[in-house]
Amino acid sequence: MKIEVDDTRCFAVGNCALHAPAVFDQNDEDGRVVVLDPAPSEQQYAQVREAASRCPAAVIVLHEDAPDRPGPSPREE
């Protein structure tokens, strides 16, 4: 999973940080969403989905087919 946000449309409600605090936070100045981990672990998926579904501005986009974390590149022999 990969997370993308459009913080320019964020209402600064804070549902994202409430439901997935290890992945989302709020900017101290304007309260808009800040992504702490754009490629969360599989254990965080449920919280991230909940946070995205509760965003009133619908600024959180989840790319479910994206790899969790980039792995090492295969070596060429």
LINCOR-V148969 format. One line per field, one symbol per residue. ss: DSSP state (~ for helix, > for strand, _ for the rest). Layout:
# LINCOR-V148969
ss = ???
This chain:
# LINCOR-V148969
ss = _>>>>_~~~_____~~~~~____>>>______>>>______~~~~~~~~~~~~______>>>>______________
